[in-house]
Amino acid sequence: MRLPPHILVVNGIKVRRPVFLLGAPHSGADLLGRAIKRSPGFHLTMGRPCVAHVVYAFARKPSIGEGSGAVRVLRDALAESWQVLRGSCGQCAEPCREAGGVTAGGPCVAPGSVTRFGDASPDLLYSAPVLLRAFPDARFVQLIRDGRDVVADMLGDPACLAWFKPAMLSEHTEFPNAFLGVNRDEHVEKWKGMPVAGKCALRWRSAVRLSATLRRDLPEDQLLTVRYEDLVLRPARTVETLAGFLGSRVSKVALYGRGDLGDDPALDGRGGEPGSWRARLRPADLTLVEKVARQELTRLGYLPS
């Protein structure tokens, strides 16, 4: 059941139709976030600590997100994140500062120029139900990418791999757990002994299942699905579709270049050419990934049926 409309005011501006970018790790949310962040009128944040703290609390313990206070907590965190203050960009993660062209303390936008807000924090997908209750008029853009490319990127990302350390399974972690991709309590011990590539595949599999649920539950005017492969190889068409969905002009600058983004230092860490898993995944890891995620890879057209 949705809550009655709540008008959030940030910097004297009413938050209307905020935009949230969702997806599995390394699926392109940060790349698309760069484009929206550079678009006129938008103030989009990426990975502010106040938001990350709430997002990962919900991810560890999903039942928190079902409580009556979850909406207020997440709304307050985003309101803090969207504040435009002197030095506020100093609290942002490096990808957010770089995307906004911040060379000192910021801010990355002028308060008087902001008309729309958004967030592309990592793993925001796991808070999507709370976001919808907090902002019933929100617009969601979910990113889908070949799980084999996702796993190849995750294996080279210490931040992603840190979640698979035994110490991360604290007494506050609930199971089943969509964030880790563990469906049942009795699978936890099996998960602990699984190779890292398999754990990455489980995270991707769980994320695309959540995306499928959103696609089923949300109307077309509230959710847009974008393929990473289209974002990289057909940026003009993707931007045109996105602009129509958001009802706002979207910058193309951050998306243009070439398909092989991995060779561009400015986009380091944001993935590479679609299909690069062929050169990056070891045969044993590839076999495991395709075994774990075969159903989803096939359903999305990345594996032949």
Protein Blocks (a to p, Z undefined) as FASTA:
>chain_A
ZZddddddeehiacehiacddddehilpmmmmmmmmmpghiacdehiaklmmmmmmmmmm
mmlmmpmklmmmmmmmmmmmmpccehklmmpcfklmmmnopabnopfbdfklpcbdcddd
ehklmmmmmmmmmmmmbccddddddfklmmmmmmmmmklmmmmpmklmcfkbccddfkno
pabfklmmmmmmpcfklmmmmmmmmmmmmmmmmmmmpcfklcccddfklmmmmmmlmmmm
mmmmnopacdfklmgccfklmlpmklgoiapaehilmmmpcfklmmmmmmmmmmmmmmno
pacZZ
